[in-house]
Amino acid sequence: MNLINPMKHLPLTCAAGLLLAFGTASAATTATTAAKPAAAKPAYEQQYDADKKAANDRYAADRKICDEEKTSSIRMQCRRDAHDENQQALAAAKKKRDEAKKAAAQPAPAAASAAPAAAAATAAAASSAAICNECGKVIAINVGETKGKGGPIGLIAGGVAGAVLGHQVGGGRGKDIATIAGAAGGAYAGHKIEEKMTSSQTWSVSVRFENNEERSYTYDSDPKFVVGDKVKRADNGIVRY
């Protein structure tokens, strides 16, 4: 039984067209395969290659320096030292690469773990928004006294009164001495009396605000606050609310 070759019965131009089409498709497939770029190395591998190259370049430079030594014993020792340093540098580069590779292989933290932190941040923001920076509470009230100042009026009035009283004591030279002493004592007493008369009381009210700020307000008269009063800032002072 004779097999029939189908290509034998095709027209020559048709067969040539089929061969040309097949060849073009094969060439396109080959070109596509060749044009496919190689996968880029991970960053830790690229760093390892750079560290390894730097270590080997330094080793080569050290060997050249060793070759310039004058005696063979020094050259041999120099080469051994250079080799040991090179091995240590390569080992350090490999360890660094392995640690980076291990870290890169760690799974990313689950998104759920971020939820508590986000909730805490939201709660903190809400709490901060609820704080009234102008609102506070009276935590202490201290009453003090501002010392007055004695002036010439007290000195003169006291001196005159003292002199009159001193003049009534004794007689002759003793009366003169008593008058002078009375004037001096009266002047001092008058000065102190004027200080007392011009002194005044002050009220210092301490407030702690909701943002934990503490501040004191001073009044020349009793502001009628009590410890525990809720107050708010108003102008340069505070008022109840």
N, CA, C and O of each residue as an XYZ file, in Angstrom:
964
protein
N       0.852     -1.197      0.000
C       0.000      0.000      0.000
C       0.870      1.223      0.000
O       1.750      1.367      0.849
N       0.638      2.100     -0.935
C       1.454      3.313     -1.064
C       0.801      4.464     -0.318
O      -0.386      4.738     -0.494
N       1.618      5.159      0.548
C       1.133      6.345      1.262
C       1.246      7.548      0.360
O       2.210      7.701     -0.391
N       0.254      8.390      0.448
C       0.239      9.579     -0.409
C       0.798     10.738      0.383
O       0.297     11.039      1.466
N       1.810     11.389     -0.119
C       2.402     12.577      0.515
C       1.568     13.778      0.118
O       1.544     14.159     -1.052
N       0.858     14.402      1.114
C      -0.020     15.522      0.733
C       0.753     16.694      0.198
O       0.233     17.438     -0.634
N       1.999     16.892      0.650
C       2.776     18.038      0.187
C       3.100     17.906     -1.292
O       3.327     18.898     -1.985
N       3.118     16.626     -1.778
C       3.471     16.389     -3.173
C       2.409     16.907     -4.108
O       2.700     17.305     -5.236
N       1.158     16.902     -3.633
C       0.051     17.301     -4.489
C      -0.350     18.747     -4.305
O      -1.236     19.232     -5.007
N       0.298     19.467     -3.350
C      -0.017     20.890     -3.168
C       0.702     21.700     -4.217
O       1.794     21.338     -4.657
N       0.104     22.772     -4.607
C       0.818     23.658     -5.535
C       2.082     24.169     -4.871
O       2.132     24.299     -3.648
N       3.088     24.454     -5.653
C       4.385     24.884     -5.138
C       4.271     26.171     -4.348
O       4.911     26.307     -3.305
N       3.481     27.111     -4.812
C       3.358     28.404     -4.113
C       2.678     28.236     -2.777
O       3.027     28.931     -1.823
N       1.706     27.325     -2.674
C       0.990     27.095     -1.408
C       1.917     26.472     -0.387
O       1.918     26.865      0.779
N       2.721     25.484     -0.826
C       3.663     24.833      0.085
C       4.687     25.819      0.594
O       5.050     25.793      1.770
N       5.152     26.682     -0.273
C       6.144     27.687      0.138
C       5.547     28.636      1.151
O       6.220     29.058      2.091
N       4.263     28.979      0.956
C       3.608     29.890      1.906
C       3.479     29.274      3.272
O       3.685     29.944      4.284
N       3.132     27.974      3.314
C       3.009     27.304      4.612
C       4.343     27.252      5.334
O       4.405     27.495      6.540
N       5.401     26.940      4.618
C       6.731     26.874      5.229
C       7.165     28.240      5.753
O       7.767     28.338      6.822
N       6.857     29.294      4.994
C       7.238     30.647      5.408
C       6.488     31.056      6.665
O       7.065     31.658      7.571
N       5.181     30.725      6.722
C       4.378     31.078      7.897
C       4.872     30.346      9.130
O       4.954     30.927     10.212
N       5.210     29.043      8.967
C       5.698     28.256     10.099
C       7.027     28.804     10.604
O       7.260     28.876     11.810
N       7.883     29.183      9.684
C       9.189     29.728     10.071
C       9.048     31.060     10.784
O       9.776     31.321     11.742
N       8.129     31.912     10.341
C       7.921     33.218     10.973
C       7.398     33.056     12.387
O       7.838     33.755     13.300
N       6.444     32.120     12.578
C       5.877     31.892     13.915
C       6.939     31.375     14.866
O       6.987     31.786     16.026
N       7.795     30.471     14.386
C       8.858     29.927     15.241
C       9.833     31.016     15.637
O      10.274     31.076     16.785
N      10.172     31.881     14.684
C      11.113     32.965     14.977
C      10.524     33.935     15.991
O      11.231     34.425     16.870
N       9.212     34.215     15.868
C       8.565     35.143     16.809
C       8.555     34.565     18.213
O       8.786     35.274     19.192
N       8.277     33.238     18.302
C       8.272     32.587     19.619
C       9.645     32.634     20.257
O       9.776     32.895     21.453
N      10.677     32.378     19.449
C      12.056     32.416     19.953
C      12.430     33.814     20.418
O      13.068     33.972     21.459
N      12.035     34.841     19.648
C      12.363     36.226     20.008
C      11.670     36.629     21.302
O      12.250     37.321     22.138
N      10.406     36.184     21.461
C       9.664     36.518     22.682
C      10.318     35.888     23.902
O      10.433     36.512     24.957
N      10.750     34.622     23.735
C      11.407     33.927     24.845
C      12.723     34.596     25.216
O      13.051     34.730     26.395
N      13.474     35.015     24.200
C      14.775     35.638     24.456
C      14.623     37.012     25.079
O      15.482     37.441     25.850
N      13.520     37.724     24.751
C      13.349     39.090     25.249
C      12.835     39.135     26.679
O      12.830     40.206     27.286
N      12.401     38.007     27.241
C      11.855     37.991     28.599
C      12.952     38.330     29.599
O      13.955     37.619     29.665
N      12.788     39.402     30.383
C      13.863     39.825     31.296
C      14.018     38.856     32.459
O      13.060     38.221     32.900
N      15.251     38.762     32.942
C      15.517     37.913     34.107
C      14.953     38.572     35.363
O      14.913     39.797     35.476
N      14.518     37.735     36.304
C      13.951     38.259     37.547
C      15.031     38.983     38.341
O      16.154     38.493     38.465
N      14.687     40.155     38.878
C      15.651     40.941     39.646
C      15.951     40.253     40.971
O      15.076     39.632     41.575
N      17.190     40.370     41.412
C      17.580     39.789     42.694
C      16.942     40.576     43.830
O      16.727     41.782     43.713
N      16.642     39.895     44.926
C      16.156     40.634     46.096
C      17.212     41.627     46.575
O      18.398     41.481     46.276
N      16.778     42.617     47.304
C      17.692     43.667     47.765
C      18.807     43.093     48.635
O      19.951     43.541     48.553
N      18.477     42.093     49.477
C      19.512     41.553     50.361
C      20.574     40.780     49.579
O      21.733     40.731     49.992
N      20.183     40.170     48.441
C      21.165     39.476     47.610
C      22.064     40.485     46.893
O      23.269     40.271     46.761
N      21.469     41.582     46.434
C      22.267     42.625     45.786
C      23.273     43.222     46.772
O      24.419     43.488     46.413
N      22.837     43.430     48.013
C      23.741     43.970     49.022
C      24.853     42.976     49.342
O      26.002     43.363     49.557
N      24.502     41.700     49.370
C      25.506     40.660     49.644
C      26.568     40.642     48.552
O      27.761     40.535     48.839
N      26.129     40.747     47.289
C      27.085     40.776     46.179
C      28.024     41.979     46.302
O      29.225     41.872     46.054
N      27.453     43.134     46.693
C      28.279     44.335     46.830
C      29.278     44.183     47.976
O      30.442     44.562     47.841
N      28.824     43.627     49.110
C      29.721     43.434     50.258
C      30.823     42.430     49.932
O      31.979     42.613     50.316
N      30.452     41.371     49.223
C      31.439     40.348     48.866
C      32.489     40.916     47.912
O      33.679     40.630     48.049
N      32.046     41.719     46.949
C      32.988     42.332     46.005
C      33.942     43.277     46.734
O      35.141     43.301     46.456
N      33.390     44.060     47.676
C      34.233     44.996     48.418
C      35.283     44.247     49.239
O      36.435     44.675     49.314
N      34.885     43.123     49.858
C      35.827     42.333     50.656
C      36.926     41.748     49.779
O      38.097     41.768     50.158
N      36.561     41.226     48.610
C      37.553     40.627     47.719
C      38.476     41.680     47.106
O      39.665     41.430     46.911
N      37.924     42.861     46.803
C      38.771     43.939     46.275
C      39.806     44.364     47.316
O      40.966     44.620     46.992
N      39.369     44.434     48.557
C      40.307     44.812     49.614
C      41.370     43.723     49.806
O      42.536     44.024     50.059
N      40.960     42.469     49.687
C      41.906     41.362     49.827
C      42.977     41.431     48.741
O      44.160     41.218     49.003
N      42.538     41.736     47.509
C      43.496     41.847     46.406
C      44.469     42.998     46.646
O      45.663     42.876     46.371
N      43.952     44.121     47.163
C      44.825     45.261     47.443
C      45.809     44.928     48.563
O      46.974     45.322     48.508
N      45.337     44.196     49.585
C      46.226     43.820     50.690
C      47.330     42.877     50.208
O      48.467     42.972     50.670
N      47.009     41.982     49.299
C      48.020     41.044     48.782
C      49.111     41.796     48.020
O      50.286     41.431     48.081
N      48.717     42.840     47.309
C      49.731     43.632     46.604
C      50.671     44.307     47.597
O      51.878     44.398     47.376
N      50.083     44.779     48.698
C      50.923     45.400     49.723
C      51.865     44.369     50.336
O      53.034     44.655     50.598
N      51.336     43.154     50.563
C      52.170     42.096     51.140
C      53.333     41.733     50.219
O      54.436     41.452     50.687
N      53.086     41.739     48.918
C      54.130     41.376     47.960
C      55.300     42.353     47.994
O      56.395     42.028     47.534
N      55.078     43.534     48.528
C      56.140     44.536     48.567
C      57.010     44.426     49.817
O      58.000     45.145     49.951
N      56.640     43.522     50.735
C      57.455     43.344     51.937
C      58.826     42.770     51.553
O      58.951     42.060     50.555
N      59.850     43.083     52.356
C      61.232     42.768     51.981
C      61.604     41.311     52.228
O      62.356     40.724     51.449
N      61.086     40.725     53.302
C      61.477     39.345     53.614
C      60.307     38.403     53.382
O      59.142     38.796     53.451
N      60.649     37.143     53.103
C      59.615     36.153     52.808
C      58.753     35.866     54.035
O      57.551     35.636     53.909
N      59.358     35.879     55.212
C      58.581     35.587     56.418
C      57.528     36.668     56.662
O      56.395     36.368     57.040
N      57.908     37.914     56.444
C      56.943     39.008     56.630
C      55.864     38.938     55.559
O      54.692     39.202     55.830
N      56.270     38.576     54.321
C      55.278     38.464     53.249
C      54.261     37.373     53.568
O      53.061     37.565     53.373
N      54.734     36.230     54.058
C      53.831     35.130     54.377
C      52.867     35.511     55.508
O      51.672     35.225     55.438
N      53.397     36.151     56.537
C      52.540     36.562     57.651
C      51.510     37.589     57.196
O      50.350     37.553     57.607
N      51.953     38.500     56.344
C      51.049     39.525     55.815
C      49.926     38.883     55.009
O      48.769     39.287     55.119
N      50.267     37.881     54.198
C      49.250     37.213     53.389
C      48.261     36.442     54.262
O      47.060     36.424     53.990
N      48.787     35.798     55.325
C      47.884     35.077     56.226
C      46.903     36.040     56.907
O      45.710     35.758     57.021
N      47.432     37.173     57.351
C      46.559     38.162     57.999
C      45.505     38.682     57.026
O      44.337     38.836     57.382
N      45.933     38.950     55.788
C      44.998     39.452     54.783
C      43.923     38.413     54.479
O      42.752     38.747     54.299
N      44.342     37.138     54.423
C      43.379     36.066     54.152
C      42.364     35.937     55.290
O      41.168     35.772     55.050
N      42.854     36.012     56.529
C      41.945     35.907     57.678
C      40.929     37.052     57.681
O      39.743     36.837     57.931
N      41.401     38.261     57.403
C      40.493     39.411     57.359
C      39.456     39.247     56.253
O      38.291     39.604     56.424
N      39.888     38.707     55.125
C      38.961     38.495     54.015
C      37.884     37.479     54.381
O      36.709     37.672     54.066
N      38.286     36.395     55.048
C      37.315     35.379     55.450
C      36.317     35.937     56.465
O      35.130     35.616     56.416
N      36.803     36.769     57.379
C      35.908     37.378     58.362
C      34.913     38.321     57.688
O      33.734     38.349     58.041
N      35.401     39.096     56.709
C      34.520     40.023     55.997
C      33.460     39.270     55.206
O      32.300     39.681     55.172
N      33.854     38.163     54.565
C      32.892     37.370     53.799
C      31.856     36.724     54.721
O      30.671     36.662     54.393
N      32.323     36.240     55.885
C      31.394     35.627     56.834
C      30.396     36.655     57.364
O      29.212     36.356     57.524
N      30.882     37.873     57.634
C      29.991     38.929     58.118
C      28.965     39.303     57.052
O      27.798     39.540     57.363
N      29.404     39.357     55.790
C      28.480     39.683     54.702
C      27.417     38.599     54.548
O      26.246     38.898     54.316
N      27.833     37.336     54.681
C      26.879     36.230     54.565
C      25.872     36.250     55.713
O      24.679     36.030     55.504
N      26.361     36.516     56.930
C      25.455     36.580     58.083
C      24.439     37.705     57.909
O      23.256     37.541     58.207
N      24.913     38.835     57.427
C      24.025     39.975     57.186
C      22.969     39.618     56.147
O      21.797     39.962     56.298
N      23.395     38.921     55.086
C      22.457     38.505     54.036
C      21.409     37.544     54.584
O      20.222     37.680     54.291
N      21.856     36.559     55.389
C      20.936     35.559     55.926
C      19.909     36.191     56.867
O      18.738     35.811     56.854
N      20.348     37.158     57.685
C      19.415     37.826     58.599
C      18.373     38.627     57.828
O      17.191     38.626     58.173
N      18.829     39.319     56.769
C      17.888     40.095     55.954
C      16.910     39.174     55.227
O      15.732     39.501     55.080
N      17.403     38.029     54.776
C      16.543     37.067     54.082
C      15.490     36.509     55.035
O      14.328     36.340     54.663
N      15.910     36.223     56.272
C      14.977     35.695     57.267
C      13.911     36.725     57.613
O      12.734     36.394     57.756
N      14.342     37.995     57.748
C      13.381     39.057     58.067
C      12.383     39.253     56.937
O      11.204     39.512     57.180
N      12.858     39.129     55.692
C      11.960     39.307     54.551
C      10.941     38.185     54.454
O       9.852     38.369     53.910
N      11.303     37.005     54.991
C      10.388     35.860     54.919
C       9.323     35.887     56.005
O       8.374     35.104     55.959
N       9.468     36.785     56.987
C       8.479     36.855     58.066
C       7.140     37.339     57.507
O       7.111     38.272     56.705
N       6.033     36.719     57.920
C       4.722     37.164     57.419
C       4.373     38.543     57.956
O       4.747     38.901     59.072
N       3.658     39.301     57.157
C       3.229     40.638     57.577
C       2.230     40.517     58.717
O       1.428     39.584     58.726
N       2.257     41.440     59.685
C       1.304     41.370     60.805
C      -0.128     41.470     60.309
O      -0.431     42.211     59.374
N      -0.987     40.723     60.945
C      -2.396     40.718     60.542
C      -3.007     42.091     60.730
O      -2.662     42.824     61.657
N      -3.923     42.426     59.831
C      -4.567     43.740     59.910
C      -5.368     43.889     61.186
O      -5.585     45.001     61.668
N      -5.816     42.745     61.740
C      -6.638     42.815     62.951
C      -5.861     43.362     64.129
O      -6.441     43.964     65.032
N      -4.504     43.154     64.129
C      -3.711     43.628     65.258
C      -3.680     45.143     65.325
O      -3.415     45.709     66.386
N      -3.948     45.808     64.209
C      -3.953     47.268     64.204
C      -5.260     47.832     64.746
O      -5.342     49.018     65.067
N      -6.282     46.985     64.848
C      -7.584     47.473     65.294
C      -7.564     48.011     66.720
O      -8.101     49.094     66.952
N      -6.957     47.293     67.714
C      -6.946     47.852     69.074
C      -6.245     49.198     69.149
O      -6.704     50.098     69.852
N      -5.119     49.346     68.419
C      -4.400     50.617     68.445
C      -5.258     51.730     67.857
O      -5.286     52.845     68.377
N      -5.962     51.415     66.762
C      -6.823     52.425     66.145
C      -7.961     52.804     67.081
O      -8.328     53.974     67.185
N      -8.521     51.796     67.768
C      -9.615     52.075     68.703
C      -9.131     52.934     69.861
O      -9.832     53.846     70.302
N      -7.914     52.638     70.361
C      -7.359     53.422     71.468
C      -7.113     54.861     71.039
O      -7.370     55.794     71.799
N      -6.611     55.037     69.810
C      -6.365     56.388     69.314
C      -7.669     57.163     69.175
O      -7.733     58.352     69.487
N      -8.713     56.475     68.701
C     -10.017     57.128     68.563
C     -10.573     57.539     69.917
O     -11.117     58.632     70.074
N     -10.428     56.631     70.909
C     -10.921     56.941     72.256
C     -10.166     58.109     72.861
O     -10.755     58.970     73.513
N      -8.833     58.136     72.637
C      -8.031     59.233     73.178
C      -8.429     60.556     72.545
O      -8.498     61.585     73.219
N      -8.693     60.519     71.228
C      -9.102     61.751     70.548
C     -10.448     62.234     71.067
O     -10.657     63.432     71.256
N     -11.368     61.284     71.297
C     -12.681     61.665     71.817
C     -12.571     62.242     73.218
O     -13.249     63.212     73.560
N     -11.697     61.627     74.035
C     -11.510     62.122     75.401
C     -10.919     63.517     75.395
O     -11.320     64.381     76.176
N      -9.939     63.732     74.486
C      -9.317     65.049     74.388
C     -10.320     66.100     73.948
O     -10.303     67.237     74.420
N     -11.209     65.693     73.022
C     -12.200     66.644     72.531
C     -13.200     67.006     73.619
O     -13.769     68.098     73.602
N     -13.424     66.076     74.590
C     -14.408     66.327     75.640
C     -13.863     67.215     76.754
O     -14.638     67.706     77.574
N     -12.548     67.434     76.804
C     -11.951     68.255     77.860
C     -12.230     69.728     77.598
O     -12.061     70.218     76.481
N     -12.663     70.427     78.649
C     -12.890     71.873     78.566
C     -11.672     72.569     79.168
O     -11.496     72.582     80.386
N     -10.840     73.143     78.317
C      -9.611     73.773     78.797
C      -9.878     75.021     79.632
O      -9.002     75.468     80.373
N     -11.075     75.587     79.522
C     -11.411     76.794     80.268
C     -12.124     76.481     81.585
O     -12.416     77.385     82.367
N     -12.402     75.195     81.824
C     -13.171     74.807     83.007
C     -12.251     74.191     84.052
O     -11.295     73.490     83.722
N     -12.558     74.465     85.324
C     -11.730     73.907     86.379
C     -12.456     73.887     87.707
O     -13.661     74.124     87.784
N     -11.684     73.594     88.767
C     -12.249     73.497     90.113
C     -11.294     74.167     91.096
O     -10.075     74.041     90.980
N     -11.866     74.882     92.063
C     -11.069     75.529     93.103
C     -10.501     74.451     94.018
O     -11.246     73.637     94.565
N      -9.165     74.447     94.185
C      -8.537     73.415     95.015
C      -7.936     73.990     96.297
O      -7.618     73.228     97.211
N      -7.771     75.312     96.392
C      -7.220     75.903     97.619
C      -7.486     77.397     97.627
O      -7.540     78.039     96.578
N      -7.653     77.949     98.842
C      -7.807     79.396     99.028
C      -6.903     79.808    100.186
O      -7.032     79.282    101.292
N      -6.000     80.733     99.941
C      -5.071     81.210    100.963
C      -5.263     82.710    101.163
O      -5.281     83.485    100.207
N      -5.407     83.101    102.429
C      -5.575     84.516    102.768
C      -4.254     85.023    103.333
O      -3.725     84.464    104.294
N      -3.729     86.074    102.737
C      -2.473     86.659    103.193
C      -2.645     88.128    103.504
O      -3.721     88.695    103.315
N      -1.573     88.743    103.985
C      -1.615     90.165    104.342
C      -0.482     90.884    103.644
O       0.673     90.461    103.701
N      -0.827     91.978    102.985
C       0.167     92.813    102.331
C       0.588     93.908    103.296
O      -0.237     94.710    103.733
N       1.866     93.941    103.625
C       2.368     94.898    104.608
C       2.272     96.317    104.069
O       2.640     96.593    102.927
N       1.759     97.231    104.931
C       1.642     98.625    104.532
C       2.968     99.361    104.653
O       3.961     98.800    105.115
N       2.975    100.612    104.239
C       4.180    101.434    104.292
C       3.945    102.640    105.201
O       2.956    103.360    105.060
N       4.874    102.845    106.134
C       4.795    104.019    106.998
C       5.339    105.244    106.292
O       6.356    105.169    105.604
N       4.667    106.371    106.460
C       5.090    107.597    105.798
C       5.420    108.689    106.798
O       5.474    108.432    108.001
N       5.641    109.895    106.321
C       5.999    111.012    107.206
C       4.879    111.407    108.160
O       5.135    111.958    109.231
N       3.638    111.126    107.770
C       2.524    111.522    108.648
C       2.611    110.784    109.970
O       2.460    111.388    111.032
N       2.856    109.469    109.915
C       2.972    108.696    111.144
C       4.151    109.130    111.978
O       4.057    109.202    113.204
N       5.273    109.424    111.319
C       6.459    109.866    112.051
C       6.201    111.180    112.781
O       6.527    111.321    113.959
N       5.610    112.144    112.064
C       5.386    113.471    112.655
C       4.372    113.395    113.786
O       4.599    113.911    114.880
N       3.237    112.735    113.499
C       2.183    112.655    114.517
C       2.675    111.908    115.746
O       2.430    112.331    116.876
N       3.367    110.803    115.526
C       3.878    110.034    116.652
C       4.935    110.796    117.420
O       4.987    110.741    118.649
N       5.785    111.513    116.685
C       6.836    112.280    117.347
C       6.271    113.383    118.214
O       6.735    113.598    119.334
N       5.264    114.089    117.703
C       4.645    115.173    118.479
C       3.995    114.623    119.741
O       4.169    115.165    120.832
N       3.238    113.528    119.573
C       2.559    112.947    120.732
C       3.570    112.450    121.750
O       3.369    112.615    122.953
N       4.632    111.855    121.291
C       5.649    111.360    122.211
C       6.362    112.481    122.928
O       6.682    112.369    124.111
N       6.610    113.565    122.212
C       7.294    114.704    122.830
C       6.429    115.326    123.921
O       6.923    115.713    124.980
N       5.133    115.414    123.641
C       4.219    115.992    124.644
C       4.207    115.138    125.899
O       4.273    115.652    127.016
N       4.123    113.837    125.707
C       4.108    112.950    126.868
C       5.440    112.990    127.609
O       5.462    112.978    128.840
N       6.544    113.036    126.880
C       7.855    113.070    127.512
C       8.102    114.363    128.255
O       8.795    114.381    129.272
N       7.539    115.441    127.751
C       7.740    116.744    128.385
C       7.093    116.802    129.759
O       7.484    117.596    130.614
N       6.101    115.949    129.953
C       5.393    115.960    131.229
C       6.123    115.149    132.300
O       5.681    115.091    133.447
N       7.222    114.534    131.929
C       7.963    113.700    132.875
C       9.191    114.461    133.372
O       9.900    115.062    132.565
N       9.460    114.450    134.675
C      10.673    115.023    135.252
C      10.678    116.536    135.211
O       9.648    117.186    135.030
N      11.879    117.075    135.387
C      12.022    118.513    135.381
C      13.429    118.897    135.005
O      14.335    118.070    135.112
N      13.645    120.114    134.572
C      14.969    120.602    134.207
C      15.542    119.814    133.048
O      14.885    119.565    132.038
N      16.841    119.419    133.242
C      17.546    118.667    132.194
C      16.874    117.333    131.926
O      16.837    116.879    130.783
N      16.350    116.706    132.948
C      15.677    115.420    132.775
C      14.441    115.548    131.927
O      14.098    114.640    131.170
N      13.761    116.689    132.054
C      12.563    116.892    131.243
C      12.927    116.988    129.769
O      12.213    116.475    128.907
N      14.057    117.658    129.483
C      14.482    117.775    128.073
C      14.795    116.402    127.487
O      14.419    116.086    126.358
N      15.501    115.590    128.292
C      15.848    114.248    127.810
C      14.587    113.419    127.594
O      14.477    112.689    126.609
N      13.638    113.537    128.520
C      12.387    112.787    128.396
C      11.607    113.237    127.171
O      10.967    112.433    126.492
N      11.672    114.552    126.899
C      10.962    115.072    125.723
C      11.546    114.487    124.437
O      10.812    114.078    123.537
N      12.904    114.456    124.367
C      13.570    113.912    123.168
C      13.267    112.422    123.018
O      12.949    111.946    121.928
N      13.373    111.695    124.135
C      13.102    110.252    124.082
C      11.658    109.993    123.704
O      11.363    109.078    122.935
N      10.753    110.805    124.251
C       9.342    110.628    123.912
C       9.076    110.898    122.451
O       8.268    110.217    121.820
N       9.767    111.908    121.906
C       9.583    112.227    120.486
C      10.071    111.080    119.606
O       9.411    110.704    118.637
N      11.248    110.523    119.957
C      11.798    109.418    119.160
C      10.902    108.192    119.237
O      10.583    107.571    118.223
N      10.498    107.853    120.475
C       9.629    106.682    120.622
C       8.287    106.892    119.964
O       7.728    105.969    119.371
N       7.767    108.100    120.063
C       6.479    108.369    119.431
C       6.559    108.291    117.919
O       5.634    107.812    117.263
N       7.678    108.769    117.364
C       7.844    108.704    115.908
C       7.858    107.256    115.430
O       7.229    106.926    114.424
N       8.582    106.381    116.155
C       8.638    104.960    115.779
C       7.260    104.311    115.886
O       6.826    103.566    115.007
N       6.579    104.628    117.011
C       5.246    104.062    117.201
C       4.285    104.555    116.133
O       3.466    103.789    115.625
N       4.386    105.837    115.791
C       3.515    106.378    114.753
C       3.776    105.730    113.398
O       2.850    105.490    112.623
N       5.068    105.447    113.120
C       5.426    104.786    111.858
C       4.798    103.396    111.781
O       4.262    103.009    110.743
N       4.865    102.641    112.891
C       4.308    101.293    112.909
C       2.783    101.324    112.812
O       2.176    100.481    112.152
N       2.178    102.297    113.470
C       0.715    102.405    113.406
C       0.264    102.690    111.981
O      -0.734    102.141    111.514
N       1.014    103.561    111.290
C       0.645    103.871    109.905
C       0.828    102.649    109.007
O       0.025    102.426    108.101
N       1.887    101.843    109.249
C       2.079    100.610    108.486
C       0.884     99.680    108.662
O       0.386     99.093    107.701
N       0.431     99.558    109.923
C      -0.695     98.671    110.209
C      -1.963     99.168    109.543
O      -2.755     98.383    109.022
N      -2.147    100.480    109.563
C      -3.370    101.049    108.998
C      -3.403    100.921    107.474
O      -4.477    100.818    106.881
N      -2.236    100.928    106.846
C      -2.209    100.857    105.376
C      -2.034     99.427    104.859
O      -2.026     99.211    103.647
N      -1.895     98.449    105.756
C      -1.779     97.057    105.303
C      -3.140     96.561    104.818
O      -4.177     97.134    105.153
N      -3.121     95.488    104.024
C      -4.372     94.960    103.471
C      -4.274     93.449    103.325
O      -3.179     92.887    103.310
N      -5.433     92.792    103.219
C      -5.484     91.351    103.022
C      -5.629     91.027    101.540
O      -6.192     91.805    100.770
N      -5.105     89.853    101.153
C      -5.255     89.362     99.782
C      -5.739     87.918     99.827
O      -5.404     87.163    100.739
N      -6.531     87.553     98.829
C      -7.062     86.189     98.721
C      -6.462     85.543     97.459
O      -6.650     86.041     96.349
N      -5.751     84.448     97.644
C      -5.158     83.714     96.521
C      -5.969     82.441     96.296
O      -6.014     81.562     97.157
N      -6.608     82.353     95.131
C      -7.483     81.222     94.804
C      -6.770     80.333     93.782
O      -6.467     80.775     92.674
N      -6.504     79.082     94.159
C      -5.825     78.133     93.264
C      -6.860     77.272     92.542
O      -7.790     76.749     93.156
N      -6.681     77.136     91.224
C      -7.630     76.391     90.386
C      -6.873     75.345     89.570
O      -5.811     75.623     89.013
N      -7.438     74.134     89.510
C      -6.911     73.106     88.601
C      -7.922     72.918     87.477
O      -9.079     72.571     87.715
N      -7.458     73.155     86.230
C      -8.340     73.037     85.075
C      -8.378     71.592     84.578
O      -7.564     70.760     84.979
N      -9.331     71.316     83.706
C      -9.543     69.939     83.242
C      -8.366     69.401     82.434
O      -8.209     68.187     82.309
N      -7.537     70.289     81.886
C      -6.345     69.837     81.161
C      -5.138     69.703     82.084
O      -3.999     69.620     81.625
N      -5.409     69.683     83.431
C      -4.387     69.522     84.481
C      -3.515     70.759     84.680
O      -2.537     70.704     85.425
N      -3.843     71.850     84.042
C      -3.121     73.098     84.297
C      -3.576     73.663     85.642
O      -4.763     73.622     85.966
N      -2.634     74.188     86.422
C      -2.959     74.822     87.700
C      -2.554     76.294     87.644
O      -1.502     76.648     87.111
N      -3.427     77.150     88.214
C      -3.163     78.581     88.183
C      -3.785     79.238     89.406
O      -4.817     78.790     89.907
N      -3.145     80.312     89.885
C      -3.652     81.038     91.052
C      -4.112     82.427     90.634
O      -3.509     83.069     89.774
N      -5.205     82.879     91.266
C      -5.766     84.201     91.005
C      -5.798     84.968     92.330
O      -6.259     84.439     93.341
N      -5.311     86.207     92.326
C      -5.213     87.008     93.544
C      -6.274     88.106     93.533
O      -6.477     88.789     92.529
N      -6.951     88.260     94.689
C      -8.009     89.268     94.837
C      -7.712     90.132     96.063
O      -7.168     89.651     97.058
N      -8.080     91.426     95.975
C      -7.881     92.352     97.096
C      -9.027     92.286     98.099
O      -8.916     92.812     99.206
N     -10.113     91.648     97.721
C     -11.246     91.464     98.634
C     -11.725     90.027     98.515
O     -11.389     89.329     97.558
N     -12.506     89.591     99.483
C     -12.956     88.201     99.521
C     -13.811     87.897     98.288
O     -14.879     88.487     98.125
N     -13.356     86.975     97.407
C     -14.119     86.669     96.189
C     -15.293     85.729     96.442
O     -16.070     85.440     95.532
N     -15.421     85.252     97.683
C     -16.542     84.386     98.078
C     -16.498     83.006     97.428
O     -17.526     82.336     97.332
N     -15.313     82.571     96.978
C     -15.185     81.208     96.472
C     -14.940     80.263     97.640
O     -14.445     80.672     98.691
N     -15.294     78.984     97.444
C     -14.967     77.943     98.417
C     -14.311     76.790     97.660
O     -14.517     76.621     96.458
N     -13.522     76.005     98.385
C     -12.855     74.863     97.759
C     -13.904     73.907     97.200
O     -14.865     73.551     97.884
N     -13.706     73.495     95.945
C     -14.646     72.596     95.282
C     -15.537     73.299     94.281
O     -16.203     72.641     93.481
N     -15.565     74.651     94.308
C     -16.386     75.387     93.342
C     -15.921     75.095     91.916
O     -14.721     75.044     91.643
N     -16.887     74.903     91.005
C     -16.574     74.769     89.588
C     -16.528     76.164     88.976
O     -17.464     76.950     89.123
N     -15.434     76.459     88.292
C     -15.237     77.803     87.759
C     -14.786     77.729     86.302
O     -14.349     76.688     85.813
N     -14.907     78.867     85.634
C     -14.431     79.008     84.256
C     -13.631     80.296     84.155
O     -13.837     81.234     84.925
N     -12.715     80.328     83.193
C     -11.957     81.552     82.951
C     -12.897     82.636     82.441
O     -13.811     82.371     81.661
N     -12.654     83.860     82.896
C     -13.430     85.003     82.414
C     -12.541     86.232     82.492
O     -12.146     86.647     83.581
N     -12.225     86.817     81.341
C     -11.295     87.948     81.269
C      -9.980     87.541     81.945
O      -9.332     86.587     81.514
N      -9.587     88.263     83.003
C      -8.349     87.936     83.706
C      -8.605     87.195     85.016
O      -7.697     87.046     85.834
N      -9.832     86.734     85.214
C     -10.168     86.049     86.452
C     -10.978     84.798     86.183
O     -10.877     84.188     85.119
N     -11.788     84.422     87.172
C     -12.621     83.229     87.058
C     -14.008     83.538     87.591
O     -14.183     84.443     88.407
N     -14.998     82.779     87.123
C     -16.379     82.907     87.599
C     -16.946     81.512     87.799
O     -16.497     80.554     87.170
N     -17.927     81.402     88.670
C     -18.600     80.119     88.866
C     -19.465     79.802     87.646
O     -19.882     80.689     86.901
N     -19.717     78.497     87.471
C     -20.669     78.095     86.421
C     -21.441     76.873     86.879
O     -22.293     76.370     86.147
